[in-house]
Amino acid sequence: METRGRVLIVDDEANARTALAEILREEGYQVETAADGFKALPKLEEFAPDALVTDLLMPGMDGLELMRRALAEDPDRAVIVTTAFGAVDSAVQAMRAGASDYLTKPIHVDALTQQLDRALERRRLRAEVGQLRRRLHEQSRIESIVGSSPPMQKVFEAVLQVAPSRASVLLTGESGTGKELVAAAIHEHSPRAGKPFVKLHCAALAETLLESELFGHERGAFTGAISRRDGRFAQADGGTLFLDEIGEISPAVQVKLLRFLQEHEFERVGGNQTVRVDVRIVSATNRDLQERVRQGLFREDLYYRLNVVSLEMPPLRVRGGDIPLLAMHFLQRCASENGKAVTGFSDDALEAMTRYAWPGNVRELENAVERAVVVAKGELVRPADLGAQVAAARGKSEDGMPAVPGSTLDEIERYVILKTLEHTGGSTSRAADMLGISTRKIQYLLSEMRAQGMPIGRGGRHPVEEPKRAEESSKHAS
């Protein structure tokens, strides 16, 4: 039977501790007793109580010394001290030394159970917070990033190499490739691991708000600034600040960020007091920052300050061997969170996932798996559960050739026509002659594909546009 908590009662008065133990047992607590501090010590280790209820005035080891030893063994343990009426000063001393609460004798059971419940709830919450912190710490370590492909092994090696330094790191790569996870791993493997890891998504805020979020503001700096507020730089002092979508920040904020990187100091918005902090910058972007520098949209000197070490995240399409690992990782987590008895993927679902291009990368895969777990009707995820786009990739080879058997006549026809157009340089008339069909049929197919948003030609380019214009030009010339 589940108990309300384990309680150790220590009192040199036999009748008092026995009566109190019986009452608390009736209230649903698991209870042990001891006649003095020395006899309580082994029970602290063997019984491992959640709460200690101890008299302060006892022969030999008093309650204050027992409390100190109990808290040294388990700082989160609840301690309630009891004392005779008129000796409140000693109880206050115990509170200052770490006791959760105190009661004067004779003890009222209702008051004691209320104090126990409050103290045990605080202990439970502290334990949950500690567990969450440990879980977050484990999730941000490099070992928790799923991937065994050669591109990801290079990323892991780079993380371990750059983490111990103070250098700024610029993470590049397509959206959804896991840049934030890598930034957290760099922090957790650095000497700053015990300090804050603070994140800010730069593209999500307007210029004035972004400046305030980064550097803080003084009271009255702008409408609504009713008090001084520290920004992310102050919050990250001693640790790491991760700036996501760094390519989106305005020129004014770029100037202030550059100054910090050069001098490690800044002023709050609306203030003139210089603030110095020790913060390492890890930034990320899915933009081509060099191109933005050429366009005059990003400061060149800031780019080189941020890009002391560059680390490019590989897209999911070049790390195909990681797709089953990632998919299973997401499936187990989503099944647990949603209470679904989904245990894996069917062979054709795995085939569809490995053949799909995943333009949204790991984030898209995670969303697809979560959807599949929610809609799955059995223990295995089927292709249809993953969504129409992913399911449509099943049965195609890496170059898009449909599998035979396993594909419809429409899929095979579409593939043959597109391949022939590729061979003819996009000429619909030559392709039609080679295939023995009308040019109108080819044009209808392309129009239909375009309406459905399907890719046409390599790189999404219409394969017949440029040759068609060339054909028309030659007709006019003649």
N, C-alpha and C positions, 0 to 999 in steps of 0.2 A: 504494500500500500504506500502511496506517495505521502511523504510527511511535509509539514510546513517548514522544516529545517532541523538541523542538528544543534542541540544546545547543551553546553556543559555548565552545570551549576556548582559553584565552589563556595562553601560556607562552613565555618567551624561549629555552628549550631546544628546538631543532627536533626532535631525536629523541624527546624525551619527549612533545611535543604530537602528533606524527605517529602514534606508536605508540598513544597513548591514543585518538586519533580513530578509528583503524582498529578497535580493540577495541569501542568504543562503537557504531560502525556495525554491526558484526557482532551486537551485542546488540539491534539494532532502533531505535537512535536516529538522528535526522537531525543531522549534525554539521558545523559550520564551525570554522575555527581562525584565530588571529591571533597574531603574534609579540610584540606588546606592547600596552600600553593604548591608545596613539594609533591603532594600526591596528585595534583592536577597536571603536572608537567608531562608524565608519560601518556596521559589521556589526550593531551593536545595533539600528540603525534599519532596515537593509535585510533582515536575516535574522530580526529580532524573536524572539530565542531565548526559550524558556520557562525555561531555566536557563543560568547562567553559571558555568563552572568556571575559576578564575583563580589563577595563582601570585601570591603576595603580593610577593615581592621581584623586581622587574623594573626595568631601566633606563628612564629617562624617567618615564612615568606608572606608579606602582606599582599593585598590585592593589587596595589600599584605596581609592584615588581612583577607579579604574575602577568598583569596586563602588558607590561613592556615586553616580556618574553613571548607572550602570545602574538603580539603584533609584529615582533621581529621575525617570527616564523611565517606569518601570513598577514601582510599589511592591510588586506581588505576584510579581515575578520571583524565582525561586529562585537563590541564590548560594552556591556551595561554594568555599571558599578552600583552596589547598594551600600547604604551607610545609615547609621542611627540618626534620628532627628537631632538637629543641633550641630552636626558635624559636616555641614554643607561645604565648608571651605576645602576639605579634603576631596570631596567629590568634584569641585570646580578644578582643583589641581589635576585630578584624573582626566577631566574633559580636555584640559590643555595638553595633556600628554597623549591624547588620542582616543579616549573613550567616546563611544557613540552617544551615550546618554547616561543619566543616573536616576536612581529612585531612593527615597527615604523609607526606612522601616517604620511600621509594618507595611509590607508590600501589597498593593492592590493588584490583583491578577489582571484585570482589564487593562490597567495602565501598562503593566509589563508586556502583555501580548501585543498591545498597540506599538510599543517601542520596539519589540522584537520584529514585528512585521515590517515596520518602516526601515529598520536597520538591515534586515535580510533582503528587502527590495533594493536598497541602495547597493548592497553587495552583489546582488544578481545583475543589476544594471552595469556596475563597474566591470563585472566579468564579461558581459556581452560586449561592452565597448572594447575591452582588451582583446576579445576574440576577433572582433571586426578589424581592429588595428592590425592584428597579426595576419589576418586574411588579406587585407589590403597590402601589407608588406610583402607577403608571399606572392600575391598576384603581380606586383610590380617588379619582382626579380626576374632576371633573364630566363631562369629555368621554367617560369610559368608561361612564356611566350611559345605557342605551339608552332613547331616547324623543324623539319629535319633536312629540307632540301639544301643543295649547295648555296643558292643565293642567301638563304636565311642563316646558314652557318657563317657566311662572310659577315653578315650583320652582327651576329653574336660576338664574333672575334673583334669587330670594330668597337662594339660597346665596351667590352672588357679592356680594350686598349686605351680608349679615351676617357673612361669613367674616372680614373684616379687623378686626372689633371684638373686644372682650373679653367681650361680653354672653353670658349663659347663653341657650341655645336649647332650646326644648321642641318635639320632633317628635311630631305626633299623626297618627292614621290607623289604618286597619284593619291587622291582622296580615298580614305578607307583602307589604307595599307598598314595601319597600326603605328603611326608615328608617335602618338601619345604614350602607348605602352613602352616603346623604346626609350622615350624621354624619361619615363619613370624608372626604367631599368638602369639608365645611366646614373640617375640620382642614387638609387639604392646600392649601386656598386662603387659609389664614390665615398670619400671621407666625410661627405656632408649627409650621409644616410640618416643620421639621428636628428637632423634639422628638417625644417618644413620643405615640402615639395608643393609649390603653389602653381596653379594653372590659370591661364586667361586666354579666352578665344577672342582674338583681336577683331575679327570680322563681325562679331555680334553686337558691337557697340558703336555709337556715334562718336565723333572725334572728341567732343567735350567730356563725354562720359568715360571714354577710353583713357584720356589723360588723367582724370580723377581716379579711375580704377588702378592705374599704374602707380601714380605718384602720391595719391591722397589729396586732400584739400583742407583749407582752413575754414573756420566758421565764417559764413557770409560771402564765400568766394563766388557763389552763384545762387540763384533762386532755389531754395530747398536745402541749402547747406547750413543746417541749424547747429552743427557742432563740427569740431575738427575730426577728420577721419583718416586713418592710415591706409595707404594703398598697398598693392600687391608686393612692391619692392620691400616695404617695411615688414610686411607679413612673412616674406621669404628670407629675412636677414639670417645669414649663416647657412642657408640652404640653396635651393635651386628654383628658378622661375621659368616655367615653360610657357612660351608665347606661341600659340597656335595661329596659323594664317597670318604670319608676320608681314606678308606682302601686301596686306590690305590697309596698313596704318597710314595716316595722313602725313604730309610733309612736316607739319608743325610737331607732331608727336615723334617723327623720325629724328628731328633735331634734338629733342630732349633725351631720347633714348641713346643717341650717339654720345651726348655729353656724359651720360651715366657710364657708358662702356669705356669712355676715355678717363674719367676722373672718379668714378664710383660714388658720385654724389648727385643730389637733385634738390629741388624745392617743391613743396606742396603747391597745388593750384591755389592762387590767391595769397601765397605767403612768400617771405623772403629769407626764412631761416634755412640754412643749408643742412641737409640730412645726409649722413654717410652710412652706408650699409655694405655688407659683404654678401653679394648674391652672384651665383653663376647663372648665365643665360643659356637656355636651350630653346631654340626656335624651330618652327616648322612651317612649310609652305608647299602647296601643290602647284604654285605658279613658277614660271621661269624668271627668277629674280634678275638674272643677267640681262634678259630681254627688257624687263621693266627699267633697269638702269639705263639701257640704251635709249629707251623711250622717254627718259627724264622723269619717270614716276617713282623711282626709288633711288635714294642717295647711294652713290658708289662707295663713299667712305664708310657708311653704315653697313653696306653689304659685306665689305671685307672684314669689318669688326665682328659681325655675326658669323661669318663663314670661315672662322679660324680652322675648324674641323668640319668637313662635310660628310654626311652619311646618307646615301640614297636608299630608300625603301623599295624593294622589288614589288611589282604588281603581282597579283595572285596568278595571272595567266602564265607567268614564267616559273612558277613554283608549284606546278600541277601535283607533284607528289605529296604536297602538304594538304591538298584539298580533303582527302578522306580523314586525315588526322584532325583537321580543324572542324570538319562537319561532325565528327563523332564527339569532339569536345563540346561543341555547342548543343548537340542533341542531348547529351547526358545532363547538362545544366538546365536546359529548357524543359526537359521531361520532369526533372525534379521540381522545378519552380511551378510547373503547371499541373503537377499531380497526374501525369500521363504515363501509362505503361508502355512507352515506345522504347524499344531496345536497340534499333539499328536501322540500316537502309537495305532495301532490296538491291540486287545486282544491277538492274536497269536504272535505279535511282543513282547509284554510285557512278554508273557510266555517264548518265546525263550531267551530273555535277562535274565530272572530270573533263567533259567535252565542252561545257559552257565556258564562255570567255570571261565572265565575271567583271564587267566594266566598273562595277562599284566595289570590287575587291573584297577584302575580308568582311567589311561591314555588310555588303550585299549578301554574302554567303551566310553570315550570322542571321540576318533578317529572314532569308529564305528558309533556313533550318527551323527557326522559331515558328514561322508560319506552318511549316510542314508538321511539326510536332502538334500544334494546336488542331489542325484539320485531319490528321492521320486517324484512320478508323481501325487500325490493327497495330500489331507490335512493330511492324516495319514501315518505314516511310517509302511511298511509291513515287514515281516521277511526277504524276499529276499533283501530288501534295506540295511539290516544290514550286509550283507556278508554271504557267504556260511557256514562258520564255526558256526556262531551264529544261522543262520536259521536251521542248522542241529540239534541243541539242542532242538528245539520245539517238544513237544510231549513226551519227556523223563522224567521219574521220577528222583528224586534226586539220586537214585542208578543206573540210566541209563536204567531202564526198559521202553520200548516203550509203549505209550498209545494205547489202543485198544477201539474204532477205532481211527485212526489218524496216524498210522504208516504203512510203507510198509512191505510186506512179508520178504524182504531182511533184514530189520532192526530187525524184530522179530526173524528171524532165527539166525542172528548174535548174538543177545542177549542170546538166549537159548543155543547156542553152547558154548559161553564164560562162562556162568554161570555153565554149566555142567563141563567144564574143570576146573573151580574153585573148584567145588565139588570133582572132582577126583584127585585133586592135580596136574593137568596138564597132566595127562595121556591121550593121544589121543586115544589109543586103548580102554580103559575103557569107555571114553566118547562116542566113536563111537558105542560100544556095547549098552550102555544105550539109545542112540538116534536112533539106528537102521539105521545108515548111515556108509559110508566107512571112514576109517582114512584119505584117500586121500582127501576127501571133506573138512574135518576139516583143513588139512594142506594147501589146496588151499585157504581157507577162510583167514587163518592167514597170508599167504604170500601176499594176496591181500590187507589186512588191513595194513600190514607193508609197502607196496609200496605206499599206499595213506597217510602214516604218521598218521594213526589212532592209538589211545592208545590201547594197548593189555594187559589186566590183570591189577591188582591193582598196582598203582605207576608206570605204564608204563612198567613193567617187562613182558617179554615174559612168559606166563603161562606154557609153555611146555618145556622150555629149560632144567631146572634143572631135572625134572622127566625123560625127554627123555634121558639125560646123565646117570641117575640112571638105567633106563631100559637097556641101552646098556651095562653098566658095569655088570649087573646081567647076561646078555646073554653071555658075554665073560667069566664070572666066571663059568658058567655052560658048 
